[in-house]
Amino acid sequence: MHNPFLPITEGLLAGAVFCPSPNYNDRPPQASVELLVIHGISLPAGHFGGPFIHQLFTNCLNTNAHHSFCQLQDVQVSAHVLIERDGTLTQFVPFHKRAWHAGVSHWQGRPGCNDFSIGIELEGTDDLPYEPVQYRQLIRVTCALMAAFPALNPDTVVGHCDVAPGRKTDPGKAFDWANFRQALLHSTEHKERPC
């Protein structure tokens, strides 16, 4: 089934709810978007739904709401886009700005992946399958980003685990890279598709 194009205007994705995060800054001069990093997140771990991810990315999380949140006290993180279990898209940071998603990271010898990457969070865990609608939305978002940022292509889409090995494991073994890449390549080969 053909998915409608999601245009990007002034760094914002059509079809996404914009929920501004304070956790971003400008990219370094001459830095361009060359990498897309896929993450997985759930708060509390293994629990889906609720306001906690949005609260974390907007510095509004009550760390007393769950015993596991104590480790998130004063943490300032964000992502560009969150794809929830039902496919809902929320954007926290405009794409031309640097979201604080990758942390200490490197890719192909380059440190500081936040400088040149976009971060997409999928609501999920390393061990539970992601929802089909999340993959569909991820394909749509990725195609929109590849149309907007020419340096992005299927080979520059990686996991958080790839840019922070040993420190991060997401999106985890439950993420179906083979089918995702096949669907992405299929989309890029059809000119009527967004990318």
Biotite code that builds the C-alpha atoms (Angstrom):
import biotite.structure as struc

atoms = struc.array([
    struc.Atom([0.000, 0.000, 0.000], chain_id="A", res_id=1, res_name="MET", atom_name="CA", element="C"),
    struc.Atom([1.335, 3.419, -0.979], chain_id="A", res_id=2, res_name="HIS", atom_name="CA", element="C"),
    struc.Atom([2.107, 5.661, 1.955], chain_id="A", res_id=3, res_name="ASN", atom_name="CA", element="C"),
    struc.Atom([1.614, 9.403, 1.442], chain_id="A", res_id=4, res_name="PRO", atom_name="CA", element="C"),
    struc.Atom([4.702, 11.546, 1.421], chain_id="A", res_id=5, res_name="PHE", atom_name="CA", element="C"),
    struc.Atom([5.670, 13.288, 4.655], chain_id="A", res_id=6, res_name="LEU", atom_name="CA", element="C"),
    struc.Atom([7.210, 16.605, 3.610], chain_id="A", res_id=7, res_name="PRO", atom_name="CA", element="C"),
    struc.Atom([9.670, 18.443, 5.821], chain_id="A", res_id=8, res_name="ILE", atom_name="CA", element="C"),
    struc.Atom([9.242, 22.196, 6.142], chain_id="A", res_id=9, res_name="THR", atom_name="CA", element="C"),
    struc.Atom([11.635, 24.351, 8.166], chain_id="A", res_id=10, res_name="GLU", atom_name="CA", element="C"),
    struc.Atom([12.981, 21.245, 9.866], chain_id="A", res_id=11, res_name="GLY", atom_name="CA", element="C"),
    struc.Atom([9.574, 19.891, 10.890], chain_id="A", res_id=12, res_name="LEU", atom_name="CA", element="C"),
    struc.Atom([7.909, 16.722, 9.647], chain_id="A", res_id=13, res_name="LEU", atom_name="CA", element="C"),
    struc.Atom([4.367, 16.884, 8.338], chain_id="A", res_id=14, res_name="ALA", atom_name="CA", element="C"),
    struc.Atom([2.105, 14.506, 10.219], chain_id="A", res_id=15, res_name="GLY", atom_name="CA", element="C"),
    struc.Atom([4.083, 14.710, 13.461], chain_id="A", res_id=16, res_name="ALA", atom_name="CA", element="C"),
    struc.Atom([2.940, 16.493, 16.596], chain_id="A", res_id=17, res_name="VAL", atom_name="CA", element="C"),
    struc.Atom([5.593, 19.036, 17.552], chain_id="A", res_id=18, res_name="PHE", atom_name="CA", element="C"),
    struc.Atom([6.450, 18.917, 21.254], chain_id="A", res_id=19, res_name="CYS", atom_name="CA", element="C"),
    struc.Atom([9.491, 21.200, 21.642], chain_id="A", res_id=20, res_name="PRO", atom_name="CA", element="C"),
    struc.Atom([12.352, 19.920, 23.756], chain_id="A", res_id=21, res_name="SER", atom_name="CA", element="C"),
    struc.Atom([14.846, 22.277, 25.350], chain_id="A", res_id=22, res_name="PRO", atom_name="CA", element="C"),
    struc.Atom([17.542, 19.626, 24.925], chain_id="A", res_id=23, res_name="ASN", atom_name="CA", element="C"),
    struc.Atom([19.147, 20.680, 21.655], chain_id="A", res_id=24, res_name="TYR", atom_name="CA", element="C"),
    struc.Atom([21.554, 23.225, 20.234], chain_id="A", res_id=25, res_name="ASN", atom_name="CA", element="C"),
    struc.Atom([23.008, 24.303, 16.906], chain_id="A", res_id=26, res_name="ASP", atom_name="CA", element="C"),
    struc.Atom([25.076, 21.912, 14.858], chain_id="A", res_id=27, res_name="ARG", atom_name="CA", element="C"),
    struc.Atom([28.716, 22.935, 14.424], chain_id="A", res_id=28, res_name="PRO", atom_name="CA", element="C"),
    struc.Atom([29.454, 25.235, 11.473], chain_id="A", res_id=29, res_name="PRO", atom_name="CA", element="C"),
    struc.Atom([29.593, 23.334, 8.180], chain_id="A", res_id=30, res_name="GLN", atom_name="CA", element="C"),
    struc.Atom([28.174, 20.180, 9.817], chain_id="A", res_id=31, res_name="ALA", atom_name="CA", element="C"),
    struc.Atom([25.646, 18.379, 7.642], chain_id="A", res_id=32, res_name="SER", atom_name="CA", element="C"),
    struc.Atom([23.256, 15.523, 8.299], chain_id="A", res_id=33, res_name="VAL", atom_name="CA", element="C"),
    struc.Atom([25.000, 12.335, 7.189], chain_id="A", res_id=34, res_name="GLU", atom_name="CA", element="C"),
    struc.Atom([23.687, 9.645, 9.558], chain_id="A", res_id=35, res_name="LEU", atom_name="CA", element="C"),
    struc.Atom([20.350, 8.393, 10.874], chain_id="A", res_id=36, res_name="LEU", atom_name="CA", element="C"),
    struc.Atom([20.468, 6.663, 14.268], chain_id="A", res_id=37, res_name="VAL", atom_name="CA", element="C"),
    struc.Atom([17.627, 4.340, 15.309], chain_id="A", res_id=38, res_name="ILE", atom_name="CA", element="C"),
    struc.Atom([16.983, 4.026, 19.057], chain_id="A", res_id=39, res_name="HIS", atom_name="CA", element="C"),
    struc.Atom([14.597, 2.062, 21.244], chain_id="A", res_id=40, res_name="GLY", atom_name="CA", element="C"),
    struc.Atom([13.071, 3.415, 24.453], chain_id="A", res_id=41, res_name="ILE", atom_name="CA", element="C"),
    struc.Atom([10.433, 2.532, 27.028], chain_id="A", res_id=42, res_name="SER", atom_name="CA", element="C"),
    struc.Atom([9.689, 4.153, 30.388], chain_id="A", res_id=43, res_name="LEU", atom_name="CA", element="C"),
    struc.Atom([9.589, 2.361, 32.718], chain_id="A", res_id=44, res_name="PRO", atom_name="CA", element="C"),
    struc.Atom([11.581, -0.325, 30.924], chain_id="A", res_id=45, res_name="ALA", atom_name="CA", element="C"),
    struc.Atom([9.228, -2.739, 29.204], chain_id="A", res_id=46, res_name="GLY", atom_name="CA", element="C"),
    struc.Atom([6.135, -0.574, 29.743], chain_id="A", res_id=47, res_name="HIS", atom_name="CA", element="C"),
    struc.Atom([4.434, 1.137, 26.826], chain_id="A", res_id=48, res_name="PHE", atom_name="CA", element="C"),
    struc.Atom([2.099, 4.112, 26.674], chain_id="A", res_id=49, res_name="GLY", atom_name="CA", element="C"),
    struc.Atom([1.871, 6.908, 29.186], chain_id="A", res_id=50, res_name="GLY", atom_name="CA", element="C"),
    struc.Atom([3.532, 10.306, 29.312], chain_id="A", res_id=51, res_name="PRO", atom_name="CA", element="C"),
    struc.Atom([6.991, 9.436, 30.570], chain_id="A", res_id=52, res_name="PHE", atom_name="CA", element="C"),
    struc.Atom([9.015, 9.506, 27.332], chain_id="A", res_id=53, res_name="ILE", atom_name="CA", element="C"),
    struc.Atom([7.563, 12.898, 26.421], chain_id="A", res_id=54, res_name="HIS", atom_name="CA", element="C"),
    struc.Atom([8.278, 14.110, 29.939], chain_id="A", res_id=55, res_name="GLN", atom_name="CA", element="C"),
    struc.Atom([11.869, 12.873, 29.786], chain_id="A", res_id=56, res_name="LEU", atom_name="CA", element="C"),
    struc.Atom([12.549, 14.662, 26.504], chain_id="A", res_id=57, res_name="PHE", atom_name="CA", element="C"),
    struc.Atom([11.025, 17.912, 27.807], chain_id="A", res_id=58, res_name="THR", atom_name="CA", element="C"),
    struc.Atom([12.698, 17.857, 31.255], chain_id="A", res_id=59, res_name="ASN", atom_name="CA", element="C"),
    struc.Atom([9.364, 17.356, 33.014], chain_id="A", res_id=60, res_name="CYS", atom_name="CA", element="C"),
    struc.Atom([9.829, 13.806, 34.285], chain_id="A", res_id=61, res_name="LEU", atom_name="CA", element="C"),
    struc.Atom([8.934, 13.291, 37.930], chain_id="A", res_id=62, res_name="ASN", atom_name="CA", element="C"),
    struc.Atom([11.717, 10.959, 38.984], chain_id="A", res_id=63, res_name="THR", atom_name="CA", element="C"),
    struc.Atom([9.615, 9.877, 41.985], chain_id="A", res_id=64, res_name="ASN", atom_name="CA", element="C"),
    struc.Atom([6.954, 8.408, 39.687], chain_id="A", res_id=65, res_name="ALA", atom_name="CA", element="C"),
    struc.Atom([8.821, 5.088, 39.402], chain_id="A", res_id=66, res_name="HIS", atom_name="CA", element="C"),
    struc.Atom([11.745, 3.632, 41.325], chain_id="A", res_id=67, res_name="HIS", atom_name="CA", element="C"),
    struc.Atom([13.792, 3.182, 38.143], chain_id="A", res_id=68, res_name="SER", atom_name="CA", element="C"),
    struc.Atom([13.569, 6.884, 37.308], chain_id="A", res_id=69, res_name="PHE", atom_name="CA", element="C"),
    struc.Atom([16.029, 7.914, 40.016], chain_id="A", res_id=70, res_name="CYS", atom_name="CA", element="C"),
    struc.Atom([18.879, 7.335, 37.555], chain_id="A", res_id=71, res_name="GLN", atom_name="CA", element="C"),
    struc.Atom([17.303, 9.913, 35.231], chain_id="A", res_id=72, res_name="LEU", atom_name="CA", element="C"),
    struc.Atom([17.552, 12.779, 37.717], chain_id="A", res_id=73, res_name="GLN", atom_name="CA", element="C"),
    struc.Atom([18.933, 15.854, 35.898], chain_id="A", res_id=74, res_name="ASP", atom_name="CA", element="C"),
    struc.Atom([19.413, 13.898, 32.656], chain_id="A", res_id=75, res_name="VAL", atom_name="CA", element="C"),
    struc.Atom([18.942, 16.094, 29.590], chain_id="A", res_id=76, res_name="GLN", atom_name="CA", element="C"),
    struc.Atom([18.263, 14.069, 26.461], chain_id="A", res_id=77, res_name="VAL", atom_name="CA", element="C"),
    struc.Atom([16.085, 14.275, 23.391], chain_id="A", res_id=78, res_name="SER", atom_name="CA", element="C"),
    struc.Atom([15.511, 12.793, 19.978], chain_id="A", res_id=79, res_name="ALA", atom_name="CA", element="C"),
    struc.Atom([14.296, 14.362, 16.796], chain_id="A", res_id=80, res_name="HIS", atom_name="CA", element="C"),
    struc.Atom([11.286, 12.041, 16.454], chain_id="A", res_id=81, res_name="VAL", atom_name="CA", element="C"),
    struc.Atom([9.533, 9.410, 18.560], chain_id="A", res_id=82, res_name="LEU", atom_name="CA", element="C"),
    struc.Atom([7.455, 6.669, 16.916], chain_id="A", res_id=83, res_name="ILE", atom_name="CA", element="C"),
    struc.Atom([5.076, 5.199, 19.485], chain_id="A", res_id=84, res_name="GLU", atom_name="CA", element="C"),
    struc.Atom([3.663, 1.666, 19.482], chain_id="A", res_id=85, res_name="ARG", atom_name="CA", element="C"),
    struc.Atom([0.526, 2.802, 17.642], chain_id="A", res_id=86, res_name="ASP", atom_name="CA", element="C"),
    struc.Atom([2.538, 4.712, 15.033], chain_id="A", res_id=87, res_name="GLY", atom_name="CA", element="C"),
    struc.Atom([1.990, 8.159, 16.513], chain_id="A", res_id=88, res_name="THR", atom_name="CA", element="C"),
    struc.Atom([4.756, 10.538, 15.466], chain_id="A", res_id=89, res_name="LEU", atom_name="CA", element="C"),
    struc.Atom([6.038, 13.188, 17.849], chain_id="A", res_id=90, res_name="THR", atom_name="CA", element="C"),
    struc.Atom([8.846, 15.549, 16.908], chain_id="A", res_id=91, res_name="GLN", atom_name="CA", element="C"),
    struc.Atom([10.896, 17.120, 19.682], chain_id="A", res_id=92, res_name="PHE", atom_name="CA", element="C"),
    struc.Atom([13.724, 18.867, 17.814], chain_id="A", res_id=93, res_name="VAL", atom_name="CA", element="C"),
    struc.Atom([13.824, 20.354, 14.284], chain_id="A", res_id=94, res_name="PRO", atom_name="CA", element="C"),
    struc.Atom([16.007, 18.269, 12.006], chain_id="A", res_id=95, res_name="PHE", atom_name="CA", element="C"),
    struc.Atom([18.502, 21.036, 11.266], chain_id="A", res_id=96, res_name="HIS", atom_name="CA", element="C"),
    struc.Atom([19.252, 21.345, 15.007], chain_id="A", res_id=97, res_name="LYS", atom_name="CA", element="C"),
    struc.Atom([21.403, 18.987, 17.070], chain_id="A", res_id=98, res_name="ARG", atom_name="CA", element="C"),
    struc.Atom([19.301, 16.771, 19.338], chain_id="A", res_id=99, res_name="ALA", atom_name="CA", element="C"),
    struc.Atom([21.029, 15.184, 22.318], chain_id="A", res_id=100, res_name="TRP", atom_name="CA", element="C"),
    struc.Atom([20.338, 11.548, 21.476], chain_id="A", res_id=101, res_name="HIS", atom_name="CA", element="C"),
    struc.Atom([23.549, 9.618, 20.809], chain_id="A", res_id=102, res_name="ALA", atom_name="CA", element="C"),
    struc.Atom([25.697, 10.621, 23.783], chain_id="A", res_id=103, res_name="GLY", atom_name="CA", element="C"),
    struc.Atom([29.330, 9.554, 23.672], chain_id="A", res_id=104, res_name="VAL", atom_name="CA", element="C"),
    struc.Atom([29.479, 8.048, 20.211], chain_id="A", res_id=105, res_name="SER", atom_name="CA", element="C"),
    struc.Atom([31.480, 7.602, 17.037], chain_id="A", res_id=106, res_name="HIS", atom_name="CA", element="C"),
    struc.Atom([30.890, 6.444, 13.492], chain_id="A", res_id=107, res_name="TRP", atom_name="CA", element="C"),
    struc.Atom([33.591, 5.452, 11.022], chain_id="A", res_id=108, res_name="GLN", atom_name="CA", element="C"),
    struc.Atom([36.232, 7.206, 13.090], chain_id="A", res_id=109, res_name="GLY", atom_name="CA", element="C"),
    struc.Atom([34.212, 10.371, 13.626], chain_id="A", res_id=110, res_name="ARG", atom_name="CA", element="C"),
    struc.Atom([33.319, 11.198, 17.241], chain_id="A", res_id=111, res_name="PRO", atom_name="CA", element="C"),
    struc.Atom([30.266, 13.116, 18.432], chain_id="A", res_id=112, res_name="GLY", atom_name="CA", element="C"),
    struc.Atom([27.528, 11.652, 16.252], chain_id="A", res_id=113, res_name="CYS", atom_name="CA", element="C"),
    struc.Atom([25.000, 14.220, 17.444], chain_id="A", res_id=114, res_name="ASN", atom_name="CA", element="C"),
    struc.Atom([26.854, 16.757, 15.307], chain_id="A", res_id=115, res_name="ASP", atom_name="CA", element="C"),
    struc.Atom([25.998, 15.044, 12.028], chain_id="A", res_id=116, res_name="PHE", atom_name="CA", element="C"),
    struc.Atom([23.071, 12.735, 12.743], chain_id="A", res_id=117, res_name="SER", atom_name="CA", element="C"),
    struc.Atom([19.330, 12.592, 13.260], chain_id="A", res_id=118, res_name="ILE", atom_name="CA", element="C"),
    struc.Atom([17.934, 10.437, 16.070], chain_id="A", res_id=119, res_name="GLY", atom_name="CA", element="C"),
    struc.Atom([14.688, 8.478, 15.763], chain_id="A", res_id=120, res_name="ILE", atom_name="CA", element="C"),
    struc.Atom([13.289, 6.742, 18.842], chain_id="A", res_id=121, res_name="GLU", atom_name="CA", element="C"),
    struc.Atom([11.012, 3.725, 18.577], chain_id="A", res_id=122, res_name="LEU", atom_name="CA", element="C"),
    struc.Atom([8.911, 2.957, 21.623], chain_id="A", res_id=123, res_name="GLU", atom_name="CA", element="C"),
    struc.Atom([10.011, -0.552, 22.479], chain_id="A", res_id=124, res_name="GLY", atom_name="CA", element="C"),
    struc.Atom([12.625, -2.755, 24.079], chain_id="A", res_id=125, res_name="THR", atom_name="CA", element="C"),
    struc.Atom([15.562, -4.801, 22.866], chain_id="A", res_id=126, res_name="ASP", atom_name="CA", element="C"),
    struc.Atom([13.688, -8.085, 23.302], chain_id="A", res_id=127, res_name="ASP", atom_name="CA", element="C"),
    struc.Atom([10.072, -7.483, 22.204], chain_id="A", res_id=128, res_name="LEU", atom_name="CA", element="C"),
    struc.Atom([9.093, -7.182, 18.535], chain_id="A", res_id=129, res_name="PRO", atom_name="CA", element="C"),
    struc.Atom([8.348, -3.697, 17.301], chain_id="A", res_id=130, res_name="TYR", atom_name="CA", element="C"),
    struc.Atom([4.906, -3.140, 15.796], chain_id="A", res_id=131, res_name="GLU", atom_name="CA", element="C"),
    struc.Atom([4.317, -3.315, 12.021], chain_id="A", res_id=132, res_name="PRO", atom_name="CA", element="C"),
    struc.Atom([2.919, 0.224, 12.068], chain_id="A", res_id=133, res_name="VAL", atom_name="CA", element="C"),
    struc.Atom([6.163, 1.436, 13.628], chain_id="A", res_id=134, res_name="GLN", atom_name="CA", element="C"),
    struc.Atom([8.143, 0.007, 10.733], chain_id="A", res_id=135, res_name="TYR", atom_name="CA", element="C"),
    struc.Atom([5.742, 1.605, 8.245], chain_id="A", res_id=136, res_name="ARG", atom_name="CA", element="C"),
    struc.Atom([6.132, 4.965, 9.905], chain_id="A", res_id=137, res_name="GLN", atom_name="CA", element="C"),
    struc.Atom([9.895, 4.545, 10.167], chain_id="A", res_id=138, res_name="LEU", atom_name="CA", element="C"),
    struc.Atom([10.074, 3.889, 6.414], chain_id="A", res_id=139, res_name="ILE", atom_name="CA", element="C"),
    struc.Atom([8.003, 7.010, 5.727], chain_id="A", res_id=140, res_name="ARG", atom_name="CA", element="C"),
    struc.Atom([10.136, 9.156, 8.030], chain_id="A", res_id=141, res_name="VAL", atom_name="CA", element="C"),
    struc.Atom([13.381, 7.751, 6.628], chain_id="A", res_id=142, res_name="THR", atom_name="CA", element="C"),
    struc.Atom([12.261, 8.385, 3.060], chain_id="A", res_id=143, res_name="CYS", atom_name="CA", element="C"),
    struc.Atom([11.312, 11.950, 3.929], chain_id="A", res_id=144, res_name="ALA", atom_name="CA", element="C"),
    struc.Atom([14.704, 12.489, 5.534], chain_id="A", res_id=145, res_name="LEU", atom_name="CA", element="C"),
    struc.Atom([16.572, 11.021, 2.572], chain_id="A", res_id=146, res_name="MET", atom_name="CA", element="C"),
    struc.Atom([14.660, 13.376, 0.288], chain_id="A", res_id=147, res_name="ALA", atom_name="CA", element="C"),
    struc.Atom([15.581, 16.358, 2.488], chain_id="A", res_id=148, res_name="ALA", atom_name="CA", element="C"),
    struc.Atom([19.189, 15.418, 3.269], chain_id="A", res_id=149, res_name="PHE", atom_name="CA", element="C"),
    struc.Atom([21.019, 14.045, 0.200], chain_id="A", res_id=150, res_name="PRO", atom_name="CA", element="C"),
    struc.Atom([23.863, 12.482, 2.212], chain_id="A", res_id=151, res_name="ALA", atom_name="CA", element="C"),
    struc.Atom([21.422, 10.043, 3.828], chain_id="A", res_id=152, res_name="LEU", atom_name="CA", element="C"),
    struc.Atom([20.887, 6.686, 2.147], chain_id="A", res_id=153, res_name="ASN", atom_name="CA", element="C"),
    struc.Atom([20.052, 3.132, 3.257], chain_id="A", res_id=154, res_name="PRO", atom_name="CA", element="C"),
    struc.Atom([23.698, 2.539, 4.168], chain_id="A", res_id=155, res_name="ASP", atom_name="CA", element="C"),
    struc.Atom([23.793, 5.484, 6.580], chain_id="A", res_id=156, res_name="THR", atom_name="CA", element="C"),
    struc.Atom([20.940, 4.206, 8.773], chain_id="A", res_id=157, res_name="VAL", atom_name="CA", element="C"),
    struc.Atom([22.370, 2.565, 11.901], chain_id="A", res_id=158, res_name="VAL", atom_name="CA", element="C"),
    struc.Atom([21.418, 1.571, 15.430], chain_id="A", res_id=159, res_name="GLY", atom_name="CA", element="C"),
    struc.Atom([22.392, 3.316, 18.641], chain_id="A", res_id=160, res_name="HIS", atom_name="CA", element="C"),
    struc.Atom([24.338, 0.142, 19.373], chain_id="A", res_id=161, res_name="CYS", atom_name="CA", element="C"),
    struc.Atom([26.457, 0.787, 16.274], chain_id="A", res_id=162, res_name="ASP", atom_name="CA", element="C"),
    struc.Atom([27.583, 4.264, 17.324], chain_id="A", res_id=163, res_name="VAL", atom_name="CA", element="C"),
    struc.Atom([27.964, 3.486, 21.049], chain_id="A", res_id=164, res_name="ALA", atom_name="CA", element="C"),
    struc.Atom([29.020, -0.189, 21.112], chain_id="A", res_id=165, res_name="PRO", atom_name="CA", element="C"),
    struc.Atom([29.428, -1.646, 24.576], chain_id="A", res_id=166, res_name="GLY", atom_name="CA", element="C"),
    struc.Atom([27.463, 1.228, 26.077], chain_id="A", res_id=167, res_name="ARG", atom_name="CA", element="C"),
    struc.Atom([24.147, 0.942, 24.238], chain_id="A", res_id=168, res_name="LYS", atom_name="CA", element="C"),
    struc.Atom([22.277, -2.065, 22.817], chain_id="A", res_id=169, res_name="THR", atom_name="CA", element="C"),
    struc.Atom([19.200, -0.468, 21.261], chain_id="A", res_id=170, res_name="ASP", atom_name="CA", element="C"),
    struc.Atom([17.192, -0.874, 19.138], chain_id="A", res_id=171, res_name="PRO", atom_name="CA", element="C"),
    struc.Atom([18.138, -4.417, 20.124], chain_id="A", res_id=172, res_name="GLY", atom_name="CA", element="C"),
    struc.Atom([17.901, -7.881, 18.667], chain_id="A", res_id=173, res_name="LYS", atom_name="CA", element="C"),
    struc.Atom([14.126, -7.495, 18.312], chain_id="A", res_id=174, res_name="ALA", atom_name="CA", element="C"),
    struc.Atom([14.571, -4.884, 15.584], chain_id="A", res_id=175, res_name="PHE", atom_name="CA", element="C"),
    struc.Atom([14.223, -6.547, 12.181], chain_id="A", res_id=176, res_name="ASP", atom_name="CA", element="C"),
    struc.Atom([17.062, -4.912, 10.257], chain_id="A", res_id=177, res_name="TRP", atom_name="CA", element="C"),
    struc.Atom([16.771, -7.279, 7.277], chain_id="A", res_id=178, res_name="ALA", atom_name="CA", element="C"),
    struc.Atom([13.120, -6.533, 6.556], chain_id="A", res_id=179, res_name="ASN", atom_name="CA", element="C"),
    struc.Atom([13.536, -2.848, 7.353], chain_id="A", res_id=180, res_name="PHE", atom_name="CA", element="C"),
    struc.Atom([16.420, -2.481, 4.895], chain_id="A", res_id=181, res_name="ARG", atom_name="CA", element="C"),
    struc.Atom([14.586, -4.505, 2.247], chain_id="A", res_id=182, res_name="GLN", atom_name="CA", element="C"),
    struc.Atom([11.502, -2.297, 2.595], chain_id="A", res_id=183, res_name="ALA", atom_name="CA", element="C"),
    struc.Atom([13.637, 0.823, 2.523], chain_id="A", res_id=184, res_name="LEU", atom_name="CA", element="C"),
    struc.Atom([15.450, -0.299, -0.620], chain_id="A", res_id=185, res_name="LEU", atom_name="CA", element="C"),
    struc.Atom([12.111, -1.190, -2.224], chain_id="A", res_id=186, res_name="HIS", atom_name="CA", element="C"),
    struc.Atom([10.829, 2.295, -1.459], chain_id="A", res_id=187, res_name="SER", atom_name="CA", element="C"),
    struc.Atom([13.912, 3.989, -2.878], chain_id="A", res_id=188, res_name="THR", atom_name="CA", element="C"),
    struc.Atom([13.626, 1.997, -6.113], chain_id="A", res_id=189, res_name="GLU", atom_name="CA", element="C"),
    struc.Atom([10.095, 3.237, -6.860], chain_id="A", res_id=190, res_name="HIS", atom_name="CA", element="C"),
    struc.Atom([10.045, 6.792, -8.128], chain_id="A", res_id=191, res_name="LYS", atom_name="CA", element="C"),
    struc.Atom([6.427, 7.316, -7.180], chain_id="A", res_id=192, res_name="GLU", atom_name="CA", element="C"),
    struc.Atom([7.438, 6.807, -3.571], chain_id="A", res_id=193, res_name="ARG", atom_name="CA", element="C"),
    struc.Atom([8.725, 9.671, -1.418], chain_id="A", res_id=194, res_name="PRO", atom_name="CA", element="C"),
    struc.Atom([12.373, 8.765, -1.951], chain_id="A", res_id=195, res_name="CYS", atom_name="CA", element="C"),
])
